[in-house]
Amino acid sequence: MNAPLGWLQLRHRPLRLLVALLGISFAVLLIMMQLGFRSALFESAVRYHEHLDYDIALFSPDSVFIVRPEAFSIRRLYQTLADRDVVSVAPVYIFPAIWKNPWTNQRRSINLIGFNPADKLLDAPGFDAARKQLQHEDVVIFDARSRPEFGPVAATIRDGKEVSTEVNNRKVRIGGLYEMGTSFGIDGSLMTSDDNWLRLFPDRSRNNIQLGLLKLRSGANADVVRDRLRELLPKDVLVMTKQDFVAREVAYWNRATPIGYVFAFGAIMGFVVGSIIVYQILFADVSEHLSEYATLRAMGYPNRFVAGIVLQQAAILGVLGYLPGLALSHFLYGRAAAATFLPLHVTPGRAAGVFLLTLAMCSISGLLAVRRVRRLDPAEVF
């Protein structure tokens, strides 16, 4: 009575079992990779939103996302100082520039951020030491985790050698390194002083900024101050807490672009493919053992006992197929992260979520396959 009949039936056809496990592992891999890339999309898109030092941000409502923001008047930033809880403000200039690879002379777009070097603007490894160099003219600091197409800048700097190149056809020197990383919209980044930024964009005005950062007094409620500033300032500027700013960027990538939809759709397709594979395996097994199931029914075993055998098989397939899929996903995450510099890693929450999805996938397939057993009439079989 306690014999694992489901496992015995699966083991009876080892080749079919292997095919089923490969199919489930592929489905798990597909779901894990799609969810991983989707998570990396959102996580990488808000690197700067999360690591900039601020409590409230000002942003143009005409800006789509942070890589190509629209400008607004710097007066809006200084108007916020009228609020009793705002203790300091920091104007930030952001726009893509053209980087010349000093080794290959190839040119490509790079994100360029300008700010006052006296401001501890960013929480990133190497930033505090590197920003001191920005007091000099035509000096920039380079994101060491930028794409390799920009050249071996980080390795050369770490070897103690100097790197000079052109940005927007103006000669600059790399004064140091910091570490931030790439995203789906940013292949690489530079940071420099506001004066240097304006030298690199001579057609732009100092009075028009792309981002304004506010620091509040200790103990101030950012949501309350945000609401007050929204009443104070005209509607030509967005007032957002850090959480609001992050949520706005994530919403753009999730809804306004097809990338988030594609990754979500890929995960759904993995679920569907896995369900079909498990259903075919279980349905074939049920069809081959109709006489045995009919015998059990004729001996008096209830439907739930016979159906339990099929569901037991589904659960076993789910567990055994999940493990190799998870292991392969972990390996591919590492390879993809090394190639793309995206934050790809297997999180406990995602691993547990995909495991539950796998069990659900196999259970649904098992319930569909067991319908034939429930309708089984022993008299018809014999």
C-alpha positions in Angstrom: 0.0 0.0 0.0 2.9 2.4 0.8 5.0 1.5 -2.3 5.9 4.5 -4.4 4.0 3.3 -7.4 4.4 6.6 -9.2 8.2 6.4 -9.0 8.2 2.7 -10.0 6.2 3.5 -13.1 8.5 6.4 -14.1 11.6 4.2 -13.5 10.1 1.4 -15.6 10.7 3.5 -18.7 14.1 5.2 -18.1 14.4 6.7 -21.6 11.0 8.4 -21.3 11.9 9.6 -17.8 15.1 11.1 -19.1 13.3 12.9 -21.9 10.7 14.2 -19.4 13.4 15.5 -17.1 15.3 17.2 -19.9 12.1 18.9 -21.1 11.3 20.1 -17.5 14.9 21.3 -17.0 14.7 23.2 -20.3 11.4 24.8 -19.1 13.0 25.7 -15.8 16.0 27.1 -17.5 13.9 29.2 -19.9 11.8 30.6 -17.0 14.9 31.4 -14.9 16.7 33.1 -17.7 13.8 35.2 -18.7 13.0 36.2 -15.1 16.7 36.9 -14.5 17.1 39.2 -17.5 13.9 41.0 -16.5 15.1 41.5 -13.0 18.5 42.7 -14.4 16.7 45.1 -16.6 15.0 46.8 -13.7 17.9 46.5 -11.3 20.5 48.0 -13.7 18.1 50.7 -14.9 18.0 52.3 -11.4 21.7 52.0 -10.4 22.1 55.8 -10.3 18.7 56.4 -8.9 19.5 54.3 -5.9 23.2 55.3 -5.4 22.9 59.0 -5.8 22.9 60.9 -2.5 19.6 62.6 -2.1 16.2 62.5 -0.4 14.1 64.2 -3.1 14.8 64.6 -6.8 13.6 67.2 -9.3 13.1 65.9 -12.9 11.5 67.2 -16.0 8.1 65.8 -16.8 9.1 65.7 -20.4 12.0 63.3 -19.7 11.4 59.7 -20.7 14.2 58.1 -18.7 17.4 59.1 -17.1 19.7 58.4 -20.0 18.3 61.2 -22.2 16.6 63.6 -19.8 15.1 66.9 -20.8 16.4 70.1 -19.1 14.5 72.4 -16.7 15.5 75.7 -15.1 17.9 75.6 -12.2 15.7 78.2 -10.5 13.3 75.4 -9.6 16.1 73.8 -7.6 16.9 76.9 -5.6 13.3 77.6 -5.0 13.1 74.5 -2.9 15.4 76.1 -0.4 12.4 78.1 0.8 11.1 74.9 2.5 12.3 74.7 6.1 13.3 71.0 5.7 15.5 71.4 2.6 19.1 71.9 3.8 21.1 71.6 0.6 20.6 71.2 -3.2 22.8 69.8 -5.9 22.4 70.5 -9.7 23.3 67.6 -11.9 23.9 67.7 -15.7 23.3 64.5 -17.7 23.5 63.7 -21.4 25.2 61.2 -23.7 28.5 62.2 -25.1 30.7 60.8 -27.9 33.7 58.8 -26.6 36.7 58.1 -28.8 38.4 54.8 -28.0 42.1 55.8 -27.6 43.2 52.4 -28.8 41.0 51.9 -31.8 39.8 55.4 -32.5 36.3 54.1 -32.7 33.5 56.3 -31.4 30.5 55.4 -29.4 28.0 57.0 -27.1 28.8 57.2 -23.4 26.7 58.6 -20.5 28.3 61.8 -19.1 27.3 63.3 -15.7 28.4 66.7 -14.5 28.2 67.9 -10.9 30.0 70.0 -8.3 33.0 68.0 -7.2 32.6 69.3 -3.6 29.3 67.3 -3.4 29.6 63.7 -2.2 27.1 62.9 -5.0 27.4 59.1 -5.4 27.8 56.1 -3.2 30.0 53.9 -5.3 33.4 52.2 -4.9 36.3 54.5 -5.8 34.1 57.6 -6.2 35.3 59.6 -3.2 39.0 59.2 -4.1 38.5 59.9 -7.8 36.2 63.0 -7.5 39.1 65.0 -6.1 40.7 65.0 -9.5 37.7 66.7 -11.0 38.8 70.1 -9.7 41.2 70.2 -12.7 40.2 71.3 -16.2 39.3 68.6 -18.8 39.5 65.7 -16.3 36.8 63.0 -16.1 36.5 59.8 -14.1 35.6 56.6 -15.8 33.2 53.8 -14.7 35.4 50.8 -14.4 32.5 48.5 -15.1 31.7 50.0 -18.5 31.6 47.8 -21.6 35.0 46.6 -22.9 34.2 48.3 -26.3 35.4 51.6 -24.7 38.9 50.1 -24.4 41.0 48.8 -21.5 40.7 52.0 -19.6 40.4 50.6 -16.1 43.3 48.1 -16.5 45.6 50.8 -17.9 44.7 53.2 -15.0 45.3 50.5 -12.4 48.7 49.8 -14.0 49.6 53.3 -13.1 49.6 54.6 -16.7 47.8 57.7 -18.0 44.9 57.6 -20.3 43.8 60.5 -22.5 41.2 60.6 -25.2 38.5 62.8 -26.8 35.0 63.3 -25.6 32.8 65.3 -27.9 36.0 66.1 -29.9 37.6 67.7 -26.9 40.7 66.2 -25.3 40.2 65.0 -21.8 42.3 63.0 -19.2 41.0 60.1 -17.2 41.7 61.2 -13.6 40.4 58.1 -11.8 37.9 55.2 -11.6 34.7 54.4 -9.9 32.5 51.4 -10.2 28.8 51.5 -11.1 28.0 49.2 -14.0 26.0 49.1 -17.2 22.3 48.8 -18.0 20.1 48.2 -21.0 20.3 51.9 -21.7 23.9 52.7 -20.6 27.0 50.9 -22.0 29.4 53.1 -20.0 29.6 56.3 -17.9 31.8 59.2 -17.2 31.5 61.7 -14.4 33.1 65.2 -14.4 32.8 68.6 -12.8 29.9 70.9 -13.9 32.5 73.3 -15.4 34.0 70.5 -17.5 30.6 69.2 -18.5 29.7 72.6 -19.8 33.0 72.8 -21.7 32.1 69.5 -23.4 28.6 70.8 -24.2 29.3 74.4 -25.1 25.9 74.9 -26.6 24.2 74.2 -23.3 23.4 76.7 -20.5 24.5 76.4 -16.9 21.0 77.5 -15.9 19.4 74.4 -17.5 19.9 71.2 -15.6 18.7 67.7 -16.1 18.4 66.6 -12.5 18.1 68.3 -9.1 19.0 66.6 -5.9 17.7 67.7 -2.5 19.0 66.8 1.0 16.6 67.2 3.9 17.2 67.9 7.6 17.6 64.8 9.8 14.2 63.5 10.8 12.2 65.2 8.0 9.5 63.1 6.3 10.4 63.0 2.6 6.8 62.3 1.6 5.5 65.3 3.5 8.2 67.6 2.1 7.6 66.2 -1.4 3.9 67.1 -1.2 4.7 70.6 0.0 7.2 71.2 -2.8 4.6 70.0 -5.3 2.3 72.8 -4.1 5.2 75.3 -4.1 6.7 74.6 -7.5 5.1 75.0 -11.0 4.1 71.9 -12.9 7.1 72.1 -15.2 9.1 69.9 -12.9 8.5 66.6 -11.2 9.1 66.3 -7.4 9.9 62.7 -6.4 11.2 60.9 -3.4 13.9 58.3 -4.1 11.2 55.6 -4.1 9.1 57.6 -6.6 12.1 58.1 -8.8 13.0 54.5 -8.9 9.4 53.4 -9.5 9.1 55.9 -12.4 12.1 54.4 -14.1 11.0 50.8 -13.6 7.6 51.6 -14.9 9.1 53.1 -18.1 11.1 49.9 -18.8 8.2 47.6 -17.8 5.4 49.3 -19.7 6.7 51.9 -22.2 9.3 49.6 -23.8 8.8 46.1 -25.3 11.8 44.7 -23.4 10.0 44.0 -20.1 7.0 42.5 -21.9 9.3 40.2 -24.0 11.0 38.8 -20.9 7.7 38.3 -19.1 6.2 36.6 -22.2 9.3 34.4 -22.5 8.8 33.2 -18.9 5.1 32.4 -19.6 6.1 30.5 -22.7 8.5 28.4 -20.7 5.7 27.5 -18.3 3.5 26.5 -21.2 6.2 24.4 -22.9 6.9 22.6 -19.6 3.3 21.9 -19.0 2.8 20.4 -22.4 5.9 18.2 -22.0 4.8 16.8 -18.6 1.2 16.3 -19.9 2.4 14.3 -22.8 4.6 12.1 -20.7 1.9 11.5 -18.1 -0.9 11.0 -20.6 1.2 8.4 -22.4 1.9 6.6 -19.1 -1.8 6.6 -18.2 -2.7 5.2 -21.6 -0.2 2.4 -21.3 -1.4 1.4 -17.9 -5.2 1.6 -18.3 -5.6 -2.1 -17.5 -3.6 -1.8 -14.3 -5.6 1.2 -13.2 -8.8 -0.6 -14.1 -7.7 -3.6 -11.9 -7.1 -1.2 -9.0 -10.5 0.3 -9.5 -12.1 -3.2 -9.7 -10.4 -4.2 -6.5 -12.1 -1.3 -4.8 -9.5 1.4 -4.7 -11.2 4.8 -4.9 -10.5 7.4 -7.7 -8.4 9.5 -5.4 -5.9 6.7 -4.8 -5.5 6.0 -8.6 -5.3 9.7 -9.3 -2.8 10.1 -6.5 -0.4 7.8 -8.4 -0.4 10.2 -11.4 0.0 13.3 -9.3 2.8 11.6 -7.5 4.5 11.1 -10.8 4.0 14.8 -11.6 5.5 15.9 -8.3 8.6 13.6 -8.8 9.1 14.9 -12.3 8.9 18.5 -11.1 11.5 18.0 -8.3 13.9 16.0 -10.4 13.6 18.3 -13.4 14.0 21.5 -11.4 17.4 20.7 -9.9 19.4 20.4 -13.1 17.5 23.4 -14.5 18.5 25.5 -11.5 22.1 24.3 -11.7 22.4 25.2 -15.4 20.7 28.6 -14.8 23.3 29.4 -12.1 26.1 28.6 -14.5 24.6 30.6 -17.4 23.8 33.5 -15.1 27.5 33.8 -14.3 28.6 33.6 -17.9 26.0 36.1 -19.0 26.9 38.5 -16.2 30.6 38.3 -17.1 29.7 39.1 -20.8 27.2 41.8 -20.3 28.1 43.3 -16.9 24.4 43.1 -15.9 23.4 42.1 -12.3 22.5 38.5 -13.1 22.4 36.2 -10.0 20.1 33.5 -8.7 18.3 35.0 -5.7 16.6 32.7 -3.0 13.3 34.3 -3.8 13.5 33.7 -7.5 14.7 30.1 -7.0 11.8 29.4 -4.6 9.3 31.1 -6.9 10.4 29.1 -10.0 10.3 25.9 -7.9 6.7 26.6 -7.0 6.0 27.4 -10.6 7.5 24.1 -11.6 5.4 22.2 -9.1 2.3 24.1 -10.3 3.2 23.3 -13.9 3.5 19.6 -13.3 0.4 19.5 -11.0 -1.7 21.1 -13.7 -0.4 18.6 -16.3 -1.1 15.8 -13.9 -4.6 17.0 -13.2 -5.3 17.1 -17.0 -3.8 13.6 -17.5 -5.7 12.1 -14.6 -9.1 12.9 -16.1 -8.9 9.8 -18.2 -8.4 7.7 -15.1 -11.3 9.3 -13.3 -13.6 8.4 -16.2 -12.3 4.9 -16.4 -14.9 2.0 -16.3 -13.2 -1.3 -15.4 -15.9 -3.2 -17.3 -15.0 -1.4 -20.5 -11.4 -2.2 -20.2 -11.9 -5.9 -19.6 
